[in-house]
Amino acid sequence: MTYQEALNFLNNLQSKGIRPGLGNIAQALAIFGFPQFQFPSVHLAGTNGKGSTASFITSVLIQAGYKVGLFISPHLHTVRERIQVGRIPIPKEDFAAIATEIIPRLPTTLTYFEFLTLMAFVYFASQRVDIAVIETGLGGRLDATNLIMPEVSVITNIGLEHEHWLGYTLKKITLEKAGIIKQSRPLVTGIKQKELLRIIKNVCRFKNAPLYLFGRNFAGRRYRNELYYYGLTKNLKGLHLGLMGVHQFENASLALATLELLGQRGFRIEEKDIREGLSNTFWPGRFEIVKPYPFMIVLDGAHNPDGMQALKDSLRLLNYKRLFLVLGIMHDKRVRQMVKIITPLASHVIASAPNIPRAMPPEKLEQIVAEYIPQTEATFPLAQAIEKGLELARPGDLVLITGSLYTVAAAREMFLKVEKD
């Protein structure tokens, strides 16, 4: 197969939709010799922050000299971003070769995400990575990634998301996320709600899994925009983070606790590796400044209320006169809550949409925005909306493009001329 043929096959699997369950992926992994057990791993779940936390962990491990696999979702520009070794997306020829190997031997039709999970595990095994950092796709208990036996599991936080699949209460969602906790393997978490922590503690007790809580067993504080980390065995001062945003100080702390536990399991990580790794961490589309002057342009993929609140808090780190907001949100998200959080900061809002069916029509989004700020308009396509924001901005202002990773991806392709599938 060529890369394009492999990509076409994968995209056709989108019609299978989401199918929670481990039966099909377990059968497929067995056929290929259980590749997920051929390398150590870290497993991450959570509503927000798992991508940034995974990126911090990966960057430090690479700095320490390890060959690191990284499996993430979703992607911004090319599906190859989801499967990385050494922060380099899987090459097109390797993607095509693995697809060619896998497809004839599949026992059943996999979903889009199951197929990518199988590809990632086969690729990491063939590359003989020293360790892989694996993000769940949706939930945890029935997620296709949940057939690994990680050195450490991480649950960043819990919020309402994917309720149709995970449940309509935080307790039900917590039970799904807690499904990644493994027998006698440590769990690191940033969950703070008492009733949710009770669930996590009970699961950890049942599985004899050591539990490490942010704010109790370890902590991180922001001081003069640097991280002061008070850890399980290490105290580190004046750490500089490559990712901006006030929420990144907690994400980095979760990553450092995870790295300390990896150190207890034989991974050698020096303080200099931690400092360089955290400083070099990059995560595109997350509070990303693509232009600092004469006015600032910031892209952020906040796509739920918790993410939008974190974005709002992080804007306090920036100095700007007026905020011009270009907003594109998926119709199946908690749109009204997101709009209520972010629009009061804006001088003017331009409601738009990326060119995908899930996007809320700009006119409908504008109607919701107008309930909170009168200075709003609907503009489509998204490129035209962005241009309108740039025309309104003056030196010292801020143009913020947010609401969805799809919105951010389109903006990055416009500003940075990024290659896409």
C-alpha positions in Angstrom: 0.0 0.0 0.0 1.0 3.6 -0.5 0.6 6.1 2.3 -2.5 7.5 0.6 -4.0 4.1 0.2 -3.4 3.3 3.9 -4.8 6.7 4.9 -7.9 6.1 2.7 -8.4 2.7 4.4 -8.1 4.3 7.9 -10.5 7.1 7.1 -13.1 4.7 5.8 -13.1 3.2 9.3 -14.7 6.4 10.6 -18.0 5.0 9.4 -17.7 2.3 12.2 -18.1 5.1 14.7 -17.1 4.6 18.4 -17.4 1.1 19.8 -16.3 0.8 23.4 -15.0 -2.6 24.3 -11.8 -4.6 24.4 -12.7 -7.8 22.6 -11.8 -6.9 19.0 -8.5 -5.1 19.9 -7.5 -7.9 22.2 -8.0 -10.5 19.4 -6.0 -8.3 17.0 -3.1 -7.8 19.5 -2.9 -11.5 20.1 -2.5 -12.2 16.4 0.5 -9.8 16.4 2.2 -11.3 19.4 1.0 -8.9 22.1 3.2 -6.0 21.1 1.9 -3.9 24.0 3.9 -6.0 26.4 7.2 -5.6 24.5 8.0 -2.2 26.0 7.4 -0.4 29.4 4.7 2.3 29.4 2.9 5.1 31.2 -0.9 5.3 30.7 -2.8 8.6 31.0 -6.5 9.4 31.2 -8.4 12.5 32.2 -10.7 15.2 31.0 -8.1 17.9 30.4 -4.3 18.1 30.6 -3.4 14.6 29.7 -1.8 15.7 26.5 0.3 18.3 28.2 1.3 16.0 31.0 2.2 13.3 28.5 4.3 15.8 26.6 6.2 16.9 29.7 6.9 13.2 30.6 8.1 12.5 27.1 10.3 15.5 26.8 12.1 14.7 30.1 12.6 11.1 29.2 14.0 12.0 25.8 16.4 14.5 27.5 17.5 11.6 29.8 18.6 9.7 26.7 15.6 7.3 26.3 14.0 6.3 23.1 10.4 7.2 23.8 7.2 6.3 22.0 4.2 8.7 22.3 0.6 7.8 21.4 -1.9 10.7 21.5 -5.3 11.8 20.2 -6.6 13.7 18.5 -4.2 15.1 15.9 -4.1 18.6 14.5 -2.9 18.2 10.9 -1.9 14.6 10.1 -2.8 11.3 11.7 0.9 10.5 11.8 1.1 13.0 14.8 -0.7 10.4 16.9 2.2 7.9 16.7 5.6 9.3 17.5 9.0 8.1 18.4 11.4 10.7 19.8 8.7 13.3 19.1 9.0 12.6 15.4 5.7 11.5 13.8 5.7 8.0 12.2 7.1 8.4 8.6 4.7 7.9 5.8 6.6 4.8 4.5 6.4 3.2 8.0 2.8 4.0 8.3 2.1 2.4 4.9 4.2 -0.6 5.7 2.5 -1.4 9.0 -0.9 -0.9 7.5 0.1 -3.3 4.7 1.2 -5.9 7.3 -1.8 -5.5 9.5 -4.8 -5.3 7.2 -4.7 -8.8 5.7 -4.4 -10.4 9.1 -7.1 -8.6 10.9 -9.6 -11.1 12.5 -12.4 -8.5 12.4 -13.1 -4.9 11.4 -11.6 -2.5 13.9 -12.8 1.0 14.5 -10.6 4.0 13.5 -9.1 4.3 17.0 -8.6 0.6 17.5 -6.7 0.4 14.2 -4.5 3.3 15.2 -3.9 1.8 18.6 -2.8 -1.5 17.0 -0.5 0.4 14.6 1.1 2.3 17.5 1.8 -0.8 19.6 3.2 -2.7 16.6 5.4 0.3 15.6 6.7 0.9 19.1 7.6 -2.8 19.4 9.4 -2.8 16.0 11.3 0.4 17.0 12.3 -1.2 20.3 11.4 1.9 22.3 12.7 2.1 25.9 9.3 3.3 27.1 6.0 4.5 25.6 3.7 7.2 26.9 0.1 6.3 26.0 -3.0 8.5 26.1 -6.5 7.0 26.3 -8.8 8.0 23.5 -12.1 8.0 25.4 -12.7 7.2 29.0 -10.4 4.4 30.2 -12.0 1.1 31.2 -13.1 0.1 27.7 -10.6 2.2 25.8 -8.6 0.3 23.2 -5.3 1.4 24.9 -6.3 -0.3 28.2 -4.6 -3.6 27.4 -1.2 -2.4 28.4 0.4 -3.0 31.9 1.9 0.4 32.6 4.7 1.2 35.0 2.6 4.1 36.2 -1.0 5.2 35.5 -2.0 8.9 35.6 -5.5 10.4 35.8 -5.2 14.2 35.5 -8.6 15.3 36.4 -12.3 14.6 36.0 -15.0 16.7 34.3 -18.1 16.2 32.3 -17.3 14.9 28.8 -18.5 12.3 26.3 -21.5 11.7 28.6 -23.3 9.5 26.0 -20.4 7.0 26.3 -19.1 7.5 29.8 -22.1 8.5 31.9 -24.0 11.6 32.8 -22.5 12.1 36.3 -19.0 12.8 37.4 -19.1 9.6 39.6 -19.9 7.4 36.6 -17.2 9.1 34.5 -14.7 8.6 37.4 -15.4 4.9 37.4 -14.7 4.7 33.7 -11.4 6.6 34.1 -10.5 4.5 37.1 -10.5 1.5 34.7 -6.9 2.2 33.8 -5.7 1.5 37.4 -3.8 -1.8 37.3 -3.0 -4.3 40.0 -0.1 -3.2 42.2 0.9 -0.4 39.8 1.0 3.2 41.2 -1.5 5.9 40.2 -0.8 9.6 40.1 -3.8 11.9 40.0 -4.8 15.6 40.2 -8.4 14.8 41.1 -9.6 17.1 43.9 -13.3 16.4 44.3 -13.8 14.5 47.6 -16.5 12.2 46.4 -14.5 11.3 43.3 -11.3 10.7 45.3 -13.3 8.3 47.4 -14.0 6.2 44.3 -10.4 6.4 43.2 -9.2 5.4 46.7 -11.5 2.4 46.8 -10.4 1.1 43.4 -6.7 1.6 44.4 -7.3 -0.3 47.6 -9.0 -3.1 45.8 -6.2 -3.4 43.3 -3.4 -2.8 45.9 -2.3 0.1 43.7 -0.3 2.8 45.5 -2.0 6.2 45.2 -0.2 9.6 44.9 -2.3 12.7 45.2 -1.5 16.2 44.0 -1.6 18.5 47.0 -1.1 15.7 49.5 1.8 13.5 48.4 3.4 16.0 46.1 2.7 19.6 45.0 3.7 22.3 42.6 3.6 26.1 43.1 3.9 28.9 40.6 6.3 31.7 41.8 7.4 34.4 39.4 6.2 32.3 36.6 8.5 29.4 37.6 7.5 26.0 39.1 8.6 25.1 42.6 8.0 21.4 42.9 7.7 19.6 46.2 7.8 15.9 45.4 7.8 12.4 46.7 11.6 12.5 47.2 12.7 15.6 45.3 12.3 19.3 45.9 13.1 21.4 42.8 13.0 25.1 42.6 12.9 27.6 39.7 11.8 25.2 37.0 11.0 26.9 33.7 8.1 25.4 31.6 8.1 25.4 27.8 4.2 25.4 27.9 2.4 28.6 28.9 -0.7 28.6 31.0 -1.4 28.6 34.8 -2.8 25.0 34.5 0.6 23.8 33.1 2.1 24.1 36.6 -0.1 21.3 37.9 0.3 19.3 34.7 4.1 19.5 35.1 3.8 18.5 38.7 1.9 15.4 37.7 4.5 14.6 35.2 7.3 15.0 37.7 5.6 12.7 40.2 5.3 10.2 37.4 8.9 10.5 36.6 9.9 10.1 40.2 8.0 6.8 40.3 9.7 5.7 37.0 13.0 6.5 38.7 12.0 4.0 41.4 11.4 1.4 38.7 14.8 1.7 37.2 14.7 4.7 34.9 17.7 7.0 35.5 16.6 10.7 35.3 18.9 13.5 36.5 17.9 17.0 37.7 19.5 18.5 34.6 17.3 16.2 32.4 14.2 17.5 34.3 15.1 21.1 33.9 16.0 20.8 30.2 13.1 18.5 29.4 10.5 20.8 31.0 11.9 23.9 29.4 12.0 22.2 25.9 8.4 20.9 26.0 6.2 21.9 23.2 2.5 21.1 22.6 1.1 22.8 19.5 -2.3 24.5 19.7 -2.3 24.8 23.5 -1.9 28.4 24.5 0.4 28.8 21.5 1.6 32.3 20.7 2.1 32.3 16.9 2.8 36.0 16.7 3.9 38.3 19.5 3.8 41.7 17.9 2.6 44.3 16.8 -0.4 42.6 18.3 -0.4 39.1 19.8 -2.0 36.1 18.2 -2.8 33.1 20.5 -4.2 29.7 19.6 -5.8 27.5 22.2 -7.7 24.2 21.7 -10.0 24.6 24.8 -13.1 22.6 23.9 -15.0 22.2 27.2 -15.9 24.5 30.1 -13.0 23.4 32.3 -10.5 24.0 29.4 -12.1 27.4 28.7 -11.8 28.3 32.4 -8.1 27.3 32.3 -7.6 29.5 29.2 -9.3 32.4 30.9 -7.1 32.1 34.0 -4.0 31.8 31.7 -4.8 35.0 29.9 -3.9 36.9 33.1 -0.2 36.0 32.3 -0.4 38.3 29.2 -0.4 42.0 28.9 -2.8 43.3 26.2 -5.1 46.2 25.7 -8.1 44.7 23.9 -9.1 41.1 23.2 -10.6 40.1 19.8 -12.0 36.6 20.0 -12.4 34.3 17.0 -14.6 31.4 18.2 -15.4 28.1 16.5 -17.1 25.3 18.7 -18.5 21.9 18.0 -22.3 21.7 18.3 -22.1 18.7 20.6 -20.1 20.5 23.3 -21.3 22.6 26.2 -21.4 25.6 24.1 -23.3 28.0 26.3 -21.1 27.3 29.3 -17.9 27.9 27.2 -19.2 31.1 25.8 -20.3 32.4 29.2 -16.8 31.9 30.5 -14.6 33.4 27.8 -16.7 36.1 26.0 -16.9 38.7 28.9 -13.1 39.2 28.4 -13.5 40.2 24.7 -14.0 43.6 23.1 -15.5 41.9 20.0 -16.3 38.3 19.2 -16.3 36.8 15.7 -18.4 33.6 15.6 -17.2 31.2 12.9 -16.6 27.5 12.3 -14.1 25.1 10.8 -15.3 23.3 7.7 -16.6 20.1 9.3 -20.1 18.8 9.9 -19.8 18.8 13.7 -19.2 22.5 13.9 -21.9 24.7 15.2 -23.2 27.1 12.4 -21.7 30.6 13.0 -25.1 32.2 13.0 -26.3 30.0 15.8 -23.1 30.5 17.7 -23.5 34.3 17.3 -27.0 34.2 18.8 -25.6 32.5 21.9 -22.6 34.9 22.2 -24.9 37.9 21.8 -26.6 36.9 25.1 -23.3 37.8 26.9 -21.7 40.4 24.7 -23.4 42.6 22.1 -20.2 43.2 20.0 -20.4 40.1 18.0 -20.8 39.0 14.4 -20.9 35.7 12.4 -18.3 35.2 9.6 -17.6 32.1 7.5 -15.3 30.6 6.3 -13.0 30.5 9.3 -10.1 32.1 7.3 -12.2 35.1 6.7 -13.2 35.3 10.3 -9.5 35.3 11.3 -8.7 38.0 8.8 -11.5 40.1 10.3 -10.0 39.7 13.8 -6.6 40.7 12.5 -8.0 43.8 10.8 -9.7 44.9 14.0 -6.5 44.5 16.1 -4.1 47.3 16.8 -0.6 47.3 18.4 -0.9 45.9 22.0 -4.1 44.0 21.4 -4.6 40.3 21.5 -6.4 38.1 18.9 -7.4 34.8 20.5 -8.6 31.9 18.3 -10.2 29.1 20.3 -13.2 26.8 20.9 -11.9 23.6 19.3 -8.8 21.8 18.2 -10.4 21.7 14.7 -10.5 25.6 14.8 -6.9 25.7 16.0 -5.7 23.3 13.4 -7.2 25.4 10.6 -5.6 28.5 12.1 -2.2 26.9 12.4 -2.4 25.8 8.7 -3.2 29.4 7.8 -0.4 31.0 9.9 2.3 28.4 9.8 1.8 26.7 6.5 1.8 23.3 8.2 1.5 20.2 6.1 -1.7 18.3 6.4 -3.3 15.1 5.2 
